[in-house]
Amino acid sequence: MSLPRRWLAAAPLLAALPLTTVGAQTAEDFDESRAYLGESPMFDAFYPDEYESLATVRREGRVNDDTALLVLRRGETTLALLTMQMSYHHIAQGDLAGEPWMVSF
Amino acid sequence: MICNTGIGLIPSVDGTVHTFTEQGLYDGLFLMYDVESGSHWNHMTGEAVRGPLKGTTLPIENVFHTSVGQVLQESPDAQVAWSEHPAALQRSGDGGGTLGRLLGRITGVPDMFPATMGEEDSRRDRMEMGIGIWKGDLARYYPLPVVREWDNIVFDDFGGERVLVYYDPSAFALMAELTDASGASWDGSILMLSNGDRIEDGILYGPDGERKERNRPLQVFTRWYGFSLTFPEPEIFDRRPISDQ
């Protein structure tokens, strides 16, 4: 049995690219002269203290199957945030199964 | 949001939960601010960059772009945090909107952004979408147009591990997954992997048809400027497609 040609074509991609030391910016790189530091929040963050069933919200027509979500998981629990709502809030923070969580968008 | 970077963070410092807001701008990315200490934080790395907690880092985790249909397939009992804030409701009022619609509305950075930005990396277009993955000092960016050229599937070696990057049609987003497969092809919207696994509606199934645990590197589906300013001089996956014609 031969592999599909597309699979064979992918094989050269498995060759490793050279590893270089890059790393993220750190606090030591922070240049305050070009930072905008507001004196108050630019948007209202979202601090939910209760959640709803996504299936129920779907049945009620508040969302549809293509509605964009941001999703995080805690053990067996899945928590969704509407991407469009997060485009306003930018930060959501709460507690799930006794553990704190936060999403930044 | 302009850069589309979604990140999960654990908002706890030395066992105490802090309250965070978006308050500030740097490199065209929002800075987080915690009320308790008055420190500013980088929201992609989770590190405090200014203030009393400078140098402290919050644990970070993946937050995935997906869709209602995909989540309900995978987790029928999923919960949603629904905002009643008028400004948020205005944005989600017509059913929520797709990620494509949201991204399509953004064609450039607002006027106040450039003054906050360091020297930009001109290897890719500022607003290009792609997925950035990182581990330790290694950071690599997979441009969406390059993945598109490969029929929405590329394989790569990332720090000694094989990574699959693909465009998930039901999530409308790029995803990265560690795998032992060496190839893949599409069967409609189902991604068939050479090791017998398949990804269908965002769910990974093994050869026996049972769900498998995901193994995903830290990743952000973001714009080039956001990733390259946060991870200076990242590697870029830029292999040209090998014609199979």
Interface residues (C-beta under 8 A of the other chain):
Chain A: L3 P4 R5 R6 W7 L8 A9 A10 A11 P12 L13 L14 A15 A16 L17 L19 T20 T21 V22 G23 A24 Q25 T26 A27 F30 D31 E32 R34 A35 Y36 L37 G38 S40 P41 M42 F43 D44 A45 F46 Y47 P48 Y51 E52 S53 L54 A55 V57 R58 G61 R62 V63 N64 D65 D66 T67 A68 L69 L70 V71 L72 T77 T78 L79 A80 L81 L82 T83 M84 Q85 M86 S87 Y88 H89 H90 I91 A92 Q93 G94 E99 P100 W101 M102 V103 S104 F105
Chain B: M1 N4 T5 G6 I7 G8 L9 I10 P11 S12 V17 T19 F20 T21 E22 Q23 G24 L25 Y26 D27 F30 L31 M32 Y33 H40 N42 H43 M44 T45 E47 A48 V49 R50 K54 G55 L58 E61 N62 V63 F64 H65 T66 S67 V68 G69 V71 L72 E74 S75 P76 D77 A78 Q79 V80 A81 W82 S83 H85 A87 A88 L89 Q90 R91 S92 G95 G96 G97 T98 L99 R101 L102 M112 A115 T116 M117 G118 W134 G136 D137 L138 A139 R140 W150 D151 I153 V154 F155 D156 D157 G159 G160 R162 F172 S182 G183 A184 S185 S194 L229 T230 F231 P232 E233 P234 E235 F237 R239 P241 I242 S243 D244
